[in-house]
Amino acid sequence: MTENACENAILRLLTQFPDAEMRVSDVAAELDGQWPDAVVAQALDALVAARQVTRLRDGDALWFSVAVDKLDEADWPAD
């Protein structure tokens, strides 16, 4: 766990749904709006930097997941 309450709440939430990807607004809503989207986004960025969360880009949307190892491109078979 981290020293940041928002980061800890995000990790608990995403760990409950390890196969799911969530956007910043999804995470903020699931945390009952306890923190504004900007604070959630900053916490997610910190978790990505610490390699505790993976950030995925789908078009213009950013999605976040705790499935860091599962989504690691180095583990994907070559086509």
C-alpha positions as CSV (number, residue, x, y, z in Angstrom):
1,M,0.0,0.0,0.0
2,T,1.0,3.6,-0.4
3,E,0.9,6.5,2.0
4,N,-1.8,8.3,0.0
5,A,-5.4,7.5,1.0
6,C,-6.7,8.0,-2.5
7,E,-4.1,5.7,-4.0
8,N,-4.9,3.1,-1.4
9,A,-8.6,3.3,-2.2
10,I,-7.9,3.0,-5.9
11,L,-5.7,-0.1,-5.4
12,R,-8.4,-1.7,-3.2
13,L,-11.1,-1.0,-5.9
14,L,-9.1,-2.2,-8.9
15,T,-7.9,-5.3,-7.0
16,Q,-11.6,-6.2,-6.5
17,F,-12.0,-6.2,-10.3
18,P,-8.6,-7.5,-11.6
19,D,-9.8,-8.2,-15.1
20,A,-11.5,-4.9,-15.5
21,E,-10.3,-1.6,-17.0
22,M,-11.7,1.6,-15.6
23,R,-11.5,5.2,-16.7
24,V,-10.8,8.1,-14.3
25,S,-14.5,8.9,-14.1
26,D,-15.3,5.3,-13.4
27,V,-12.9,5.1,-10.6
28,A,-14.0,8.4,-9.1
29,A,-17.7,7.3,-9.3
30,E,-16.9,3.9,-7.7
31,L,-15.2,5.7,-4.9
32,D,-18.5,7.6,-4.3
33,G,-17.0,10.9,-5.4
34,Q,-14.8,11.1,-2.3
35,W,-12.1,12.7,-4.4
36,P,-12.5,14.9,-7.5
37,D,-11.6,13.5,-10.9
38,A,-8.4,15.5,-11.0
39,V,-7.1,14.0,-7.7
40,V,-8.1,10.5,-8.9
41,A,-6.2,11.1,-12.2
42,Q,-3.1,12.3,-10.3
43,A,-3.2,9.2,-8.0
44,L,-3.6,6.9,-10.9
45,D,-0.6,8.5,-12.6
46,A,1.4,7.9,-9.4
47,L,0.3,4.3,-9.3
48,V,1.3,3.9,-13.0
49,A,4.7,5.4,-12.2
50,A,5.1,2.9,-9.3
51,R,4.1,0.0,-11.7
52,Q,1.2,-0.9,-9.5
53,V,-1.4,0.0,-12.2
54,T,-1.3,-0.2,-16.0
55,R,-2.5,2.6,-18.2
56,L,-4.0,1.6,-21.6
57,R,-5.0,3.9,-24.4
58,D,-8.0,3.2,-26.6
59,G,-8.4,6.1,-29.0
60,D,-8.6,9.2,-26.9
61,A,-9.7,7.3,-23.7
62,L,-7.3,6.2,-21.0
63,W,-8.2,3.1,-19.1
64,F,-6.5,1.7,-15.9
65,S,-6.1,-1.8,-14.5
66,V,-4.2,-3.7,-11.9
67,A,-3.4,-6.4,-14.4
68,V,0.2,-5.2,-14.9
69,D,1.7,-8.6,-15.5
70,K,-1.1,-9.9,-17.6
71,L,-1.0,-6.9,-19.9
72,D,2.8,-6.7,-20.1
73,E,3.5,-6.7,-23.9
74,A,6.7,-8.7,-23.3
75,D,4.6,-11.7,-22.4
76,W,2.5,-11.6,-25.5
77,P,3.2,-14.3,-28.1
78,A,4.6,-13.1,-31.4
79,D,2.2,-13.2,-34.3
